[in-house]
């Protein structure tokens, strides 16, 4: 999540505000790393949708591990 946030240039506070979750929740989610997130599915989905709206694409694990990247812009957008 920290990498996704960095790619789109959002600070923890700004991501929290846009996601409508508490900034401490963002800090907690980032500190948990790859462990199971205890923030709840609805909260995780809010943050994911916010990051996707900012241009982040989540990449499923494909043998090399999961990751994130910026979406390629379509011509004319």
Secondary structure, 3 states (H helix, E strand, C coil): CHHHHHHCCCCHHHHHHHHCCCHHHHHHHHHCCCCCCCCCHHHHHHHHHHHHHCCEEEECCCCCCCEEEECCCCCCC
